[in-house]
Amino acid sequence: MSKRSLTALTVATALVLAGCGGVGRSGQDGAATLTTMGFGTGDEIAKTRVERANKVIAPATVRIGGNAFDAQQFLSAVASGSPPDLVYLDRQLLGTYAARGTVEPLDSCVANQKIDLKQYRAPALAEVTLDGKLYGLPEFYNNRVMMTNGGAAVNVSDRAGLERTVVELTRRGGDGKLARVGFDPKIPEFLPLWARASGVKMLSDDGKKANLADPKLVEVLEYTVGLLDKQGGWGAVKAFRDSFNFFGEKNPFSQDQLAAFPMEDWYLNVLANMSPNVGLGVTPFTDVQGRPIDWVTGSAWAIPTAGKNKDKACAWIKEMTSSESWIAAAQARANARKAEGKAFTGVYTANAVADQKIFGELVKLDDKPVFDKAVKAVLSAQESAFTMPASPAGSEFKTAWSDAVNRVLSGQQKAADALAQAQREAQQALDRASGGR
């Protein structure tokens, strides 16, 4: 590559990083401008909290990146010496960057800002704690529950019975193509939920040993793929599912395109907003013994090790995740829904103090019994919440098992072979990341 081309590439890379994050700079008044990566202000929940957090660090300001977290972009920014001041990412992935030293422990942040960690839910804190050190402040608390449409009766604990139910609920049109998915097991995304329902922990409690070749996990994957096969196979189900208007008025529940699936709680808000009269049923997901289980995930705020405005970044994320900010944001959404004549089904956060106020006072669904019952089901499910352990190779671990499921779905490998490969890949990554930890 010529010197001119190399210089042009360097300048172009710098411009890209400057637009997506990068080192906080001083504004015209000398106040710092902090940058973020992985976060956007697309709704009142985000906007309300950002406004409150900005006031805390004024006259400094925060420039919101607006894009989803991109691992390559983040590591490139770190390598170039232009990391964002704040990064927002999936809690399951945070351990990878903690182990690499690209995000820093928040011990001093917590101490200096007098952050009360007791306000946060323990499972969420566990996701962002690696080797006893806290690396992030958790945001949402995404619960997974069973959602059924139009009175469909589905019992996920009865595996043989569920196979029969899938056949009964699946419908095809006159052309033989799918007209309604009887049951979507939501794989690869929800494999950890199905695994735990069968008594399988895919990752050791210390986050360093993979358990992806477990015969029970192989059986789980074969079973869930089999549910799809009974509906025409993964190709047919995926093609039909991709045609759904998932977030609009003509969503798969209102159009009777989907009878049942496990799903995250935020979909209640979509249905309440777009299809308030839909025939919805919500219950906790259950294991093979019929006991409720709830796989919880969410995102977190972290501070890059090479950030230049760490004190202000800490103050900002403290306010973003505080109970007061969450309550203010929930009130803003409740007001907006009321003005539109629509129901407010709540905001599920990793801040237990905030949720007590939100669901104790702000969520009022007496006139919407279907959604009132649905919200109570989610709150009930939370009592059986579990999270995946924090891991020094969380990103690589997730990629290993997700890719394995996709290879099985596409017919490239059998379940046992795919998971055996995933086990090798995941454990190698875990061993490399763990090193002397």
N, C-alpha and C positions, 0 to 999 in steps of 0.2 A: 504494500500500500504506500502511495506517495505521501510526502510530508504534508502537502496541501490537503489530500484526502483525509489523512489522520487528524489534521487540525479541524477540518470541517465536521468530522464525526464527533470529535471531542466537544465542539461548540454545540452541535445538535443535541448530544446527550445531556449536556448541562442545561439546555433550554427545556428539554422534556422533564428532567428532574425538578427544575425550578417551577414548572407548571403543575406538577403532581405532589409536591411536598418540598422538602429541602430545608436548609437551615433558616431559622427565624431571622428576619432582618429588622433594621430600625426604620421607622416611618419618618415622615417629614418633621414630626415633633420630637424625634429621638426615642420614642417608645418602640419597644420590640413588637414585631409581627411574628407570631408563632404559626407554624404550619402543621397540617394534619395529613394523614394518609389512611384511607379505608373507611371514611365516614362522610355522610351527606345529610343535608337538612331538608329532606323531602316532605316532612309533615310537621304538625304542631308539636308532636312529642319531642322531636329533635330541636326544632326552632326555639321552643320555650326554654329548654334546658341550656342551649347555647347562649341565649340572651342573658340568662342568669349567670352562667359561668364567665362570660365576657366582662360583666360588671365587676366580678371579683378581681380580675387581673388588670382592669383599666388603670392607666391609659394604654397599656399593651393591648393588642388585638390578636385574634386568631383567624387565619385564612383557612377555610374549610376546603379540603381537596375535592370532595364530592365523588370520588371513585371507590370502587370496592378494593379491598386489600389485595395487592398483587405481590407475591413473594419475591419474584425476580426483580421487580421494580424497587421494592424495599431494600433488598440486599445490594442492588446497584447503587442506590442512594447512599447507603452506609459506606460502601467501598469508595465512593467518589468524595466522601467527606461532606456530603450534603444531606444528612438524614433529616426526616421530619422531626418536629419537636414532640409530636404525639402520634401514636399509631393505634388503630382500632382494628382488632382482628378476632377471629374465632378462638375461643378459649382452648379448644382442643389442639390448636396449633402453637399456642404461646410457648410451651415448653421447648420447642425446637429452637426458637430465637433466644430464649433464656440460656439454654445450654451453649449456644454459640457465642454468648456474651454480647449480642447486639441489642438486647433490652436489659435494663438494670433492675436489681432488686429495689423494692419500694420501702425498705425499712426506714431510711431517713425521711422519705416523703411522708410516711405515716406518722412518724414521730414529730417532725417539724410542723406539719399541718394539723396535728392532733386529730387524726382521722379515727373515728370509732368503728373498728372492724366488726363489732358485734351487730351492727345494723345489717350486714350482708349475710346472705344465706350460706351456711356451712358448705353444702355441696358445690356452690359456685366458687367459693374461696379455695376449695380443694383443687379445683381445675386450674387455678392460676398460682398454685404453690408447688414449687419444685425443690426437692431436697431441703424442705423446711423454710424456704425463702419465698416471699410473696413478690410476684412479678407483674401483677395487673389488678385493676379494680373492675369488678364485674358489672355488666349492664343488665340486659334482658335475661329472663329465666324461661326458656322455651320448653314447655311441657308437651309430652306426646300422649294423646288419648285416642280412644276409638270414636270415630264419627260414622254414623249411619244415616241413610237417607230414606225418607218415606216409610218409616216403620220396619225397615229391614232388621231381622233378628240375626245377630252374628255373635258366636261364642268362640273367641280365639284360643281359649284353653282346651277346647275339645278339637284336637287336630284332625281326627277322622271326620267328625261332624262338620268342621269348617270346609273340608274338601267337598262334601256334599252340598253345603250351603252355597259355595262358590258356583257350582254348576247350576243350582236352582236360580240364583240371582242374575247370572249372566244372560244377556239377551243379544240376539243378532237380527239384523234387518232382512228384508226379502232377498237382498243380494248376498246374504251369508256373512256379511261383514259385521263386526261388533257394533252394537247399538247401545249397550250398557256394560261397563265393567262391573262384574259381580263383587269382586274384592281386589283391591290393589294392596299388596303387601309392602309397598314402598321400599323396594330394594333397588340399588345397593344402599341407599341413604340410611335406612332404619335397621340394618343388620345387627348393630349392637343391642337394639331393643329385643329382637327375636332371639338373639343369643342368650341374653340375661333371662328371658322367659323360659329358656330351656336349661337354666342353671349354669351357663357358660360365661366365664369372664375372659374376654378376648385379650386382656392385658393385665399383668400382675398389679397388685396394689401399689407397688413402688414405681410402676411405669417403665420397668426395664426388661421385662420378659414377655414376649409375645406368646399367645396361645391360640394361634390361628389354624393349626392342624388338628385340633381336638376333634375326635370322631363325632362328638355331639354337635359341633359347629358345622361339620360336613353334612350331617343329617339335617340341620336347620336350613342350610343353603339349598340342599336338594328339595326339601319340603316347600320352601317359599317359591323356588323356581317351578316346582310342580303345580302350585296354585295358578301360576301364570300359564302353564301349559294347558291346563283345563279350560282356559279362556281363549285359546287359539295361539298361545305362545307369546314370548316377549316382543317379537317384532310387531305382531298385530296389536297387542295391548299398548305398546309405546306409540305406535303410529296414531292410534285413536286418542290416547291421552294427550299427545302433542297438539291435537286439534281443539282441545278444551279452551274455552274462554275462562280461565281459572279465576280471574279477579273481577270479572264483569257481571252484569245482570244475568247474562246467559251462561252462568257457571255450571259445572257438571252436576251439581245437586239440583239446581232449578230446572235443568234440562233433562233430568233423569238419565244422565250418562254414566253415573257412578253410584253404586249402591252402598259401598262401605270402604273405609280405609283408616289406618292409623294416621294421625296428622298432628301437627303442632297447633298449640292453642290460638295463635294469631289468626288462624283461618275463621275463627268465630267472629272476629271483627269484620272480616270480608263479607261473610254471609249476613250478618246483622245489618251491614251497610247496604248491600246490594240485593239480598233476598230475604227480607225480614219474615216472610211467611213460609219459608221453606220447612219441609217436614224433617227436622233434624233431631238426631239422638246422639248423646255424648255419654260415654262411660269410661272409666279407667281401663287401660290395657291390662291384661292379666297374664300371669305365667301359667305353666301347664298344671299347676295345682289350684288355679283359680284365684290367686292372690294378686292384688293390684301392684303394678310396677310402672314407674314413670322415668323414662330416660330424659334427662334435662341437659340442654346445651345453651350456648349464648356467646356473646362477644365480650371483650374486655378492652380497657384502655391501658396502654403500656407506654413507657418513656424510653426512647432509644438511649443507649449508653453514651453515644457521642453527641447527644443533643446539647444545644447551647443555652437553653432557657428552662432548665429543669425545675427550678423553684416555681416559676409561673405555670409550667405544665402540670405540676403536682396540684397546685391550687385549683387549676381549671378542672382537672378530672375529679378532684374531690367534690366540687360543686355539681358536676355533670351527673355523678352517681349518688348524690345526697338524697335523703328522703324528702327534703323540702322541694328540691327541683323535680323529682319524680311526681310528687303530689300536684305541684303547679302544672306540670305537663298533662297529667291525667285530667285535671280540672279543665284545662284548655280544650282537650278532646271531648270531654263530657259536654261542655258548653256548645261546641261545634255540632255535635250529634243532636243535641236538644234543639238547636236552631233549625236543623234540617228535619226535625221530626223523626229522628232515628235513634236506635238503642245504642248505649255505650256499654260494651261488655268488659271493660277494664284493660289494664296494662299489667302484664306479669313481669315483675322485675326481680333482680337479685337482691333488692333491698327489702327485707322483711318488714321493717318499720313503715316504709312507704306503702307496701301492699296492704298492711292492716288498715290504713286509712282509706286507700283506694277502694278496696272491696267491702270495707265496713261502712263507708259513708257515701262515696261517689257513685258506685255502681248501684243503680236502682232499676230493677227489671220486673217489678210486680206486674206490670201490664204486658210483659213479654215472657210468659211462663216457660216457653221452650228454651229461650236463651238463659233465663234465670237458672233452670235446671242444668243447662250445659256448663255455666260458669261454676256452679257448685260441684259439678263432677270434676272439673279441672282442679279446683281447690282441694278436693278430696284426694285426687291422684298425687298431689304434691307431698302427701304424707309418706309416700313410698318412693320418693325420688332417689335416683342414683346418677352419678356422672362417671365418665371415663377418667381414669387416673391421669394426672399430669405426667408428661413423658418428655425426656430429652430429645426424642425423635417423633414427637406427636404428628407432625406433618407427614413424615415418611411412613409412619405406621398407618395413618388413615389412607394414604395413597395405595399402600400395599393391599389392604383388604378390599378397598373399593375397586381397584383394578381387577382383583381376583373375581369378584362378583360379576363385573362386566364381561370378563372372558367367558364365564359360564353362561351368562345370558346370551352372548353372541354365538355360542356353540363352539368356541375355540378350545375349551377344556372341560373336563369333568370336574365336579365340585372338589373331589379329593385332591386331584392334581393341582388345581388352581390355588387351593388353600395351602397346600404343601409348598408351592412356590412362594406364596405370600408370606408364609412363616419364615422361609429362608431370607427373603428380602427385608422383612420387618426386623428380624432379630439381628441381621447384619447392621442395619441402620441404628438400632438401639445400642448395640455393642460399641459401634464407632462413636456415637454421641455420648454414651456413658463414660467411656475412657476410664479415668481414675475417679469418677464421681462416686 
